[in-house]
Amino acid sequence: MVYKMPHRCPVCDCEMRISKLTCTHCPTKIEGDFSSCKFCQLPAEQLIFVEAFIKCRGNIKEVEKELGISYPTVRSRLDSVIETLGYSVEKEQEKVKVDSQEESLRRQEILEALERGDISAQEATYQMRKMGK
C-alpha cells in the first residue's frame, strides 16, 4: 500500500522534507534532502479545487457547476491557492484604490499642463474625456 506523503510535521507543524527515494522497478535507493513540488504541498481541499479548475480550463462558470459553489467562492479559493503557492494576490478593493489614485494623479497632471500653457483647453478636455472611457 502507498500512502500520501505528509507535508507538515504532526508534532511541530513545520515542513517535512523527502529524505529517501526508492525505485518502483529495481532495488535502487537514493538518500538526501529533497523538496517536493509546490502543488504537492497544497492541502487536499485546494488540490481538489486545482484539479477541477484545470479540468474546466479555468472557466469560472464551469468550476461553479463542477464544484457546486458560487462565483465569489471560486474566486476566494483561487486566491487562497495562489497565496498558498507563495504568490501575492491583488485584492479587488486594492486595485480599485490604486486605479483611482492613478486617475486622480493623471487628472492633476492634465490640469497643471493646462495651467502652464503646455496644452490647450480643448486638448485638456479631450484627455479628460479619454480617461473616462
C-alpha positions in Angstrom: 0.0 0.0 0.0 1.3 3.5 -0.9 0.4 6.4 1.4 0.3 10.1 0.6 3.3 11.9 1.9 2.6 14.2 4.8 4.0 17.7 4.1 3.6 19.1 7.6 5.1 17.6 10.8 2.4 16.1 13.0 4.4 17.3 16.1 5.5 20.9 15.3 3.7 21.6 12.0 6.9 22.6 10.2 7.6 21.5 6.6 8.5 17.8 6.1 11.3 17.0 3.6 11.8 13.9 1.5 15.0 12.1 2.5 14.8 8.8 0.6 13.7 7.8 -2.9 13.1 4.2 -3.9 12.7 2.9 -7.5 9.4 1.0 -8.0 11.1 -1.3 -10.6 14.6 -2.1 -9.2 16.2 -2.0 -5.8 17.8 1.4 -6.3 17.5 3.8 -3.4 18.7 7.4 -3.1 19.1 9.2 0.1 19.4 13.0 0.5 17.4 16.1 1.3 14.8 16.7 -1.4 11.9 19.1 -1.5 8.6 18.3 -3.0 6.8 20.4 -5.6 4.6 23.4 -4.6 1.5 21.7 -5.8 2.2 18.5 -3.7 2.2 20.7 -0.6 -1.3 22.0 -1.2 -3.9 20.8 1.3 -6.4 18.2 -0.1 -9.2 20.7 -0.5 -7.1 23.0 -2.6 -5.8 20.1 -4.7 -9.4 19.1 -5.5 -10.1 22.8 -6.4 -7.0 23.0 -8.6 -7.9 19.7 -10.4 -11.4 21.0 -11.1 -10.1 24.4 -12.2 -7.7 22.7 -14.7 -10.3 20.2 -15.9 -12.6 23.2 -16.6 -9.7 25.0 -18.3 -10.0 28.0 -16.0 -13.6 28.7 -16.9 -15.0 30.0 -13.6 -18.6 29.3 -14.6 -17.7 25.7 -15.3 -15.9 25.4 -12.0 -19.0 26.7 -10.2 -21.0 23.9 -11.8 -18.4 21.3 -11.3 -18.0 22.0 -7.5 -21.4 23.4 -6.8 -20.1 26.7 -5.4 -20.7 30.4 -6.2 -18.6 32.7 -8.2 -17.2 34.6 -5.1 -16.3 31.2 -3.5 -14.4 30.2 -6.7 -12.5 33.5 -6.7 -11.8 33.1 -3.0 -10.5 29.6 -3.3 -8.4 30.6 -6.3 -6.9 33.5 -4.4 -6.2 31.1 -1.5 -4.4 28.6 -3.8 -2.3 31.4 -5.3 -1.3 32.6 -1.8 -0.5 29.1 -0.6 1.8 28.7 -3.7 3.7 31.8 -2.4 2.4 34.5 -4.7 0.6 37.7 -3.8 -3.0 38.3 -4.7 -4.1 41.9 -5.5 -7.4 42.2 -3.9 -10.1 43.9 -6.0 -10.5 46.8 -3.5 -6.8 47.5 -3.6 -6.8 47.5 -7.4 -9.8 50.0 -7.4 -8.0 52.2 -4.9 -4.7 52.2 -7.0 -6.7 52.8 -10.2 -8.5 55.7 -8.5 -5.2 57.2 -7.3 -3.6 56.9 -10.7 -6.6 58.5 -12.3 -6.5 61.4 -9.8 -2.8 61.9 -10.5 -3.3 61.9 -14.3 -6.2 64.5 -13.9 -3.9 66.7 -11.8 -1.1 66.4 -14.5 -3.5 67.5 -17.2 -4.7 70.5 -15.2 -1.1 71.5 -14.4 -0.2 71.2 -18.1 -3.2 73.4 -19.0 -2.2 76.0 -16.3 1.3 76.2 -17.7 0.0 76.6 -21.2 1.6 73.3 -22.4 -1.8 72.2 -23.8 -5.0 74.0 -24.9 -8.3 73.8 -23.1 -9.6 71.7 -26.0 -6.7 69.2 -25.6 -7.3 69.1 -21.8 -11.0 68.4 -22.3 -10.1 65.7 -24.9 -7.6 64.0 -22.5 -10.1 64.1 -19.5 -12.8 62.5 -21.6 -10.4 59.9 -22.9 -9.6 58.9 -19.3 -13.3 58.3 -18.6 -13.7 55.6 -21.2 
